[in-house]
């Protein structure tokens, strides 16, 4: 199925219609180039798809659900996506982190409210997070891109010194169990042991997103982001063709540049001998990260959280104390399957009535597991939810699970269930897939990576695609400009 007419030659083609593929296409089209996107699935979106997974009328986000990085993206927030149907919904709280014997830690949109609710850590929280929020726009342009000379060296150096620390060390900046637990839940989004370098950066970034753009969900589901981006691209003259799986370069029409919103293993298969053997050897060393085990639910009623403040949060982090979350992620990284996993929960239907046809609710929950794991984590996830929401099992009407192999079948980019396009540890944070000096280019003329396997990595922010397209514009078309100074 083609969304627009087909022609024989293009300035550039993009393989893959995830957030980065669509961002790359839009960036190129904004310069007046003729671009086309090819998508293997019957629907666009990659990690932004929403489907009726369990029953007609119940809309579940297949992968991404809550979008702090989309609203913070220096590229996406410049696009007029609201004019193409995208509507953001902001829950009362960005996130909640319940504990067993005291009130939940709350991440509010308001910095002062969050600090106040942390009580004895109020002043510490303000001292840590206020500088980050005050310099947010400048910092995001630096850390959401490839490694290079920062545009704001002093501010970035200050952030980098803090962010490079393991979360297990940085936790000492907080004194209370609640503040440390809240930080653990944010840092654990890294899908790394909290003793790993740079895990503090993830926690700090999510603090910053909460108090700047927030942690919104798109009305109607994550597919709404893809739909708005596709409509905008079409308005710019771009084309998209779905149900078109690219397996060889000769399937693609003539163009000056090909940008792959795919991970290294898929690109190697497609490109074949176009890559020199030395580069292929380097790509084969690319390391994929942990996988995800996910459950989608239809509930008779909302989750019966013990702490009612959790009902006001779009995202709920379940794992208990910092030490418990750290132990869970340590076991997972070592190839284990913890009895008490760190569980991420999104309760979209509380805030978006379009997700269900009646008064029932959807729920989205997942935990981290070793790459390619086939262990069923349903019981462990539901024990963690029941721990903080007694009676949860009684409100379950239907469930659908996805293990790591299900994720890979759904999207071949999710190798072994890795939803981040490769491990994001400090060794592979910027030098992904191979080089940190020119991560988007390849030795083959006109062929580029634009996926989350390039900096700044996973997340619905489109910045991998933006930077890849900017590099291709300069190399292939002689169009300079890498500081987001383009005309909408």
C-alpha positions in Angstrom: 0.0 0.0 0.0 1.4 3.4 -1.0 0.4 6.6 0.8 1.4 8.7 -2.1 2.3 8.2 -5.8 5.5 6.3 -6.7 8.2 7.8 -8.8 11.4 6.2 -10.1 14.2 8.4 -8.6 14.6 10.3 -5.4 17.2 12.5 -3.7 17.1 10.2 -0.7 15.3 7.1 0.5 14.8 6.0 4.1 14.3 2.4 5.1 12.2 2.2 8.3 9.4 4.5 9.5 10.2 4.7 13.2 10.6 8.0 14.9 14.1 8.3 13.5 13.3 7.3 10.0 10.4 9.8 9.8 12.6 12.5 11.4 15.3 11.9 8.9 12.8 12.1 6.0 11.2 15.3 7.4 14.6 17.0 7.9 15.6 16.2 4.3 12.2 17.3 2.9 12.5 20.6 4.7 15.4 21.4 2.4 13.2 20.7 -0.6 14.6 17.2 -1.3 12.5 14.5 -2.8 12.4 11.7 -0.3 10.6 8.4 0.2 10.3 6.1 3.2 9.9 2.3 2.9 8.3 0.4 5.7 8.2 -3.4 6.0 5.1 -3.5 8.1 1.5 -2.7 7.0 1.6 0.3 9.4 4.1 3.1 9.9 5.6 4.0 13.3 8.1 1.4 14.5 8.1 1.9 18.3 5.2 4.4 18.0 2.5 1.9 17.0 -0.9 1.5 18.7 -3.0 -1.6 18.1 -6.1 -3.4 19.2 -4.0 -6.1 20.7 -6.6 -7.9 22.8 -10.1 -6.9 21.8 -11.7 -4.5 19.3 -12.0 -1.0 20.7 -9.2 -1.3 23.3 -6.2 0.6 22.1 -2.8 -0.5 23.5 0.6 1.0 22.8 2.7 -1.8 21.5 6.1 -0.4 22.6 6.5 3.3 23.6 3.7 4.8 25.8 4.8 7.9 27.7 6.9 10.5 25.9 9.0 12.8 27.9 11.8 12.7 25.3 9.4 13.5 22.4 8.2 16.7 24.1 11.8 17.6 25.0 13.3 16.8 21.6 15.0 19.9 20.1 13.8 18.7 16.6 10.3 17.3 17.2 9.2 20.3 19.3 10.0 22.6 16.3 7.6 20.7 14.0 4.0 21.8 13.7 2.6 18.4 14.6 -0.3 19.8 16.4 -1.6 21.1 13.1 -1.6 17.4 11.9 -3.7 16.0 14.8 -1.2 15.4 17.6 -2.7 16.2 21.0 -0.6 15.8 24.2 -2.3 14.8 27.5 -0.5 15.6 30.7 -1.4 13.4 33.7 -1.5 15.1 37.1 1.9 13.6 38.0 4.7 12.5 35.7 5.5 9.5 37.8 4.9 7.8 41.2 7.2 5.4 43.0 5.2 3.6 45.8 7.0 2.1 48.8 5.8 -0.5 51.4 5.7 1.4 54.6 5.5 5.1 53.7 3.9 7.4 51.1 4.8 7.1 47.4 7.6 9.3 46.1 6.0 11.6 43.6 7.6 13.2 40.5 5.4 16.2 39.8 5.6 18.5 36.8 6.3 21.3 39.3 9.9 21.2 40.7 8.9 22.8 44.0 6.0 20.4 44.6 8.3 17.5 43.9 10.9 18.8 46.3 8.3 19.6 49.0 6.9 16.1 48.9 10.4 14.7 49.4 10.4 16.5 52.8 13.8 16.2 54.3 15.4 16.1 50.8 13.6 19.2 49.7 16.6 21.5 49.6 18.9 18.8 48.2 16.4 18.1 45.4 16.2 21.8 44.5 20.0 22.2 44.5 20.5 19.2 42.2 17.6 19.7 39.7 17.2 23.5 39.5 20.4 24.2 37.5 19.4 21.4 35.2 15.9 22.8 34.5 17.3 26.4 34.2 19.7 25.3 31.4 17.5 22.6 29.9 17.2 23.9 26.3 20.9 24.4 26.0 21.8 21.1 27.5 19.4 19.0 25.4 21.1 20.2 22.2 24.4 18.8 23.6 23.4 15.5 25.2 20.8 14.6 22.5 23.5 14.3 19.8 26.8 12.8 18.8 29.9 13.4 20.9 31.6 16.7 20.0 32.5 20.1 21.2 29.6 21.2 23.4 27.8 24.4 22.5 27.7 25.2 26.2 31.0 23.8 27.6 30.8 24.9 31.2 27.1 23.8 31.7 27.7 20.5 29.9 30.9 19.8 31.9 28.9 20.3 35.1 26.2 18.0 33.9 28.7 15.5 32.6 30.6 15.3 35.9 27.4 14.4 37.7 25.9 12.2 34.9 29.0 10.0 34.4 28.7 8.7 38.0 27.0 5.4 38.7 23.6 5.9 40.1 24.7 3.7 43.0 27.2 6.5 43.9 25.1 9.5 43.1 22.3 8.3 45.3 24.3 9.5 48.3 23.3 13.1 47.3 19.9 12.2 48.7 19.4 11.2 52.3 15.9 9.7 52.4 14.8 6.4 51.2 11.9 8.0 49.2 14.2 10.3 47.2 16.7 7.5 46.6 13.9 5.2 45.4 12.5 7.8 43.0 16.0 8.3 41.6 16.5 4.6 41.2 13.3 4.2 39.2 14.4 6.9 36.7 18.0 5.7 36.4 16.8 2.1 35.8 15.3 3.3 32.5 18.9 2.8 31.3 18.4 -1.0 31.4 21.8 -1.2 33.0 23.0 -2.2 36.5 22.8 1.0 38.6 26.5 0.5 39.4 27.3 1.2 35.7 28.9 4.5 34.7 26.5 7.2 33.3 23.4 5.7 34.8 23.1 8.9 36.9 22.7 10.8 33.6 19.5 8.9 32.8 18.0 9.7 36.2 19.0 13.4 35.9 17.6 13.7 32.4 14.2 12.3 33.5 14.2 14.7 36.4 14.7 17.5 33.9 12.0 16.3 31.5 9.4 16.2 34.3 9.9 19.9 35.1 10.2 21.2 31.6 8.0 19.5 29.0 6.5 16.9 31.3 5.8 13.2 30.7 2.8 13.3 28.4 0.9 10.7 26.5 -0.5 11.3 23.0 -4.3 11.3 22.7 -5.4 8.1 21.0 -2.0 6.3 21.4 1.6 6.6 20.3 0.4 5.9 16.7 -0.8 9.5 16.8 2.8 10.8 16.8 3.6 8.6 13.8 0.5 9.7 12.0 1.2 13.4 12.5 4.8 13.1 11.4 3.7 11.1 8.3 1.0 13.7 7.4 3.5 16.5 7.8 6.1 14.7 5.6 3.4 14.1 3.0 2.6 17.8 3.0 6.3 18.5 2.4 6.1 16.3 -0.7 7.5 13.1 0.9 6.3 9.6 0.1 5.8 6.5 2.2 5.3 3.0 1.1 4.3 0.3 3.5 4.3 -3.5 3.1 7.7 -3.2 1.4 10.4 -5.2 3.1 13.8 -4.2 1.8 16.2 -7.2 1.7 18.6 -6.0 -1.0 19.9 -2.6 -2.1 18.7 -3.3 -5.7 15.1 -3.1 -4.4 15.5 0.6 -3.8 15.0 3.2 -6.4 17.8 5.4 -7.6 18.9 8.1 -5.1 21.9 10.0 -3.8 21.5 8.8 -0.2 20.0 5.9 1.6 19.4 6.2 5.3 18.6 3.1 7.4 16.4 3.3 10.4 17.6 -0.3 11.2 20.1 -1.8 13.5 23.5 -3.1 12.3 22.6 -6.7 11.8 19.7 -5.8 9.4 21.8 -3.3 7.5 24.6 -5.8 7.0 22.2 -8.3 5.5 20.8 -5.7 3.1 24.0 -4.0 2.0 26.1 -7.1 1.6 29.4 -6.6 -0.2 28.9 -2.8 -0.4 30.6 -2.7 3.1 34.3 -3.5 3.2 35.2 -6.5 5.3 37.0 -4.4 7.9 33.8 -2.4 8.6 31.7 -5.5 8.7 34.0 -7.0 11.4 33.4 -3.9 13.5 29.7 -4.0 13.0 29.6 -7.6 14.1 31.0 -6.5 17.5 28.0 -4.3 18.1 26.4 -5.3 21.3 22.7 -5.6 21.8 21.2 -4.9 25.2 18.7 -6.5 27.5 15.2 -7.3 26.4 11.7 -6.5 27.6 8.8 -8.7 28.8 5.5 -6.9 28.5 1.9 -7.4 29.5 -1.1 -5.5 28.1 -4.2 -5.7 30.2 -7.9 -5.0 30.0 -9.1 -4.1 33.5 -12.6 -4.1 34.9 -11.6 -0.9 36.8 -8.5 1.1 37.5 -5.6 -0.4 39.5 -6.5 -0.3 43.2 -3.3 1.4 44.4 -2.8 1.4 48.1 -1.5 4.9 47.9 -4.2 6.9 46.0 -1.5 9.4 44.8 -0.4 6.7 42.3 -3.8 7.0 40.5 -2.7 10.6 39.5 0.5 9.4 37.7 0.7 8.4 34.1 3.7 6.3 34.9 4.3 4.2 38.1 7.6 2.6 38.9 7.4 -0.6 40.9 10.5 -2.0 42.7 10.6 -0.7 46.2 13.7 0.8 47.6 16.9 1.9 45.8 18.6 -1.3 46.9 15.8 -3.5 45.7 15.7 -1.8 42.2 19.5 -2.1 42.0 19.5 -5.8 42.9 16.8 -6.5 40.3 18.7 -4.8 37.5 22.0 -6.5 38.7 20.4 -9.9 38.5 18.9 -9.2 35.1 22.3 -8.0 33.7 23.9 -11.1 35.0 21.4 -13.3 33.0 19.0 -13.9 35.8 15.2 -13.3 36.2 14.5 -11.6 39.6 11.6 -12.7 41.7 11.0 -8.9 42.4 11.7 -7.3 39.0 11.7 -3.5 38.4 8.3 -3.0 36.7 7.3 0.1 34.6 3.6 0.7 34.5 1.6 3.1 32.3 -2.1 3.8 32.9 -3.1 5.7 29.9 -6.8 5.1 29.9 -7.3 7.0 33.2 -6.3 10.2 31.3 -7.3 9.3 27.7 -10.9 8.1 27.4 -10.4 7.2 23.7 -8.3 4.2 24.7 -11.4 2.1 25.6 -15.0 1.9 24.4 -16.6 1.8 27.9 -15.7 2.2 31.5 -13.1 -0.5 31.5 -9.4 0.3 31.4 -6.1 -0.6 29.7 -2.8 -1.1 31.5 0.7 -1.4 30.0 3.5 -3.0 32.1 6.9 -4.4 31.4 10.1 -5.5 33.1 13.7 -5.9 31.9 15.0 -9.4 31.1 18.2 -10.8 29.5 18.4 -10.6 25.8 16.5 -13.4 24.0 14.9 -14.6 27.3 11.9 -16.8 26.9 11.0 -16.9 30.6 7.4 -16.0 31.4 7.6 -13.1 33.9 3.8 -12.7 34.3 3.6 -14.0 37.8 6.6 -11.9 39.0 5.2 -8.7 37.4 1.8 -9.3 38.9 3.2 -10.0 42.3 5.0 -6.6 42.2 1.7 -4.8 41.1 -0.3 -6.7 43.8 2.4 -5.7 46.4 1.5 -2.0 46.0 -2.1 -2.5 44.8 -3.8 -5.3 46.8 -6.7 -6.8 44.9 -5.1 -6.1 41.5 -5.6 -9.6 40.2 -9.3 -9.3 40.9 -9.7 -6.4 38.4 -7.9 -8.2 35.5 -10.3 -9.2 32.7 -7.8 -10.1 30.0 -4.1 -10.0 29.4 -1.7 -10.4 26.5 2.0 -11.1 26.9 5.0 -10.3 24.7 8.4 -11.9 25.4 11.6 -10.9 23.8 11.1 -13.2 20.8 7.6 -11.8 20.3 9.1 -8.3 20.2 11.7 -9.4 17.6 8.9 -11.0 15.5 6.9 -7.8 15.8 9.9 -5.6 14.8 13.1 -7.0 13.5 15.0 -4.0 15.0 14.3 -5.4 18.4 17.0 -8.0 18.3 16.5 -10.4 21.3 13.8 -8.0 22.6 16.2 -5.0 22.8 14.0 -2.0 22.4 16.9 0.5 22.6 18.8 -0.4 19.4 21.8 -1.7 21.2 23.3 -1.5 24.7 23.7 2.1 26.0 26.5 1.5 28.4 29.4 4.0 28.5 31.4 2.0 26.0 28.7 2.2 23.4 26.8 5.4 24.3 28.5 7.6 21.6 30.5 5.1 19.6 27.4 3.4 18.1 27.3 1.5 15.9 31.1 1.8 15.3 32.7 5.3 15.5 32.1 8.3 17.7 33.7 10.7 15.3 31.3 9.9 12.4 28.6 7.6 13.8 26.0 8.1 11.0 28.2 7.6 7.9 29.5 4.3 6.6 32.4 3.5 4.2 29.8 2.9 1.4 29.1 6.0 -0.6 25.7 7.5 0.2 24.7 4.9 2.9 24.0 6.1 6.4 22.6 4.8 9.7 19.8 6.9 11.2 18.4 4.5 13.8 18.7 4.3 17.6 21.9 2.4 17.0 23.5 5.8 16.6 23.7 8.6 19.1 21.9 9.6 21.2 20.3 6.1 21.3 16.9 4.8 22.2 13.8 6.8 22.9 11.1 8.6 20.8 13.0 11.8 20.2 13.9 11.6 16.5 17.4 13.1 17.2 19.3 10.1 15.7 17.4 10.6 12.4 17.8 14.4 12.6 21.6 14.2 13.0 22.0 11.5 10.4 20.0 13.6 7.9 22.0 16.7 8.7 25.2 14.8 8.1 23.9 13.4 4.8 22.7 16.9 3.7 26.3 18.2 4.1 28.1 15.2 2.6 25.8 14.4 -0.4 24.0 17.7 -1.1 26.4 20.4 0.1 23.8 21.8 2.5 25.3 22.8 5.8 23.5 23.6 9.1 23.6 21.4 12.2 22.2 23.6 14.9 18.5 23.2 14.2 18.4 26.5 12.2 16.0 25.4 9.5 12.7 26.9 8.4 9.4 25.4 9.1 
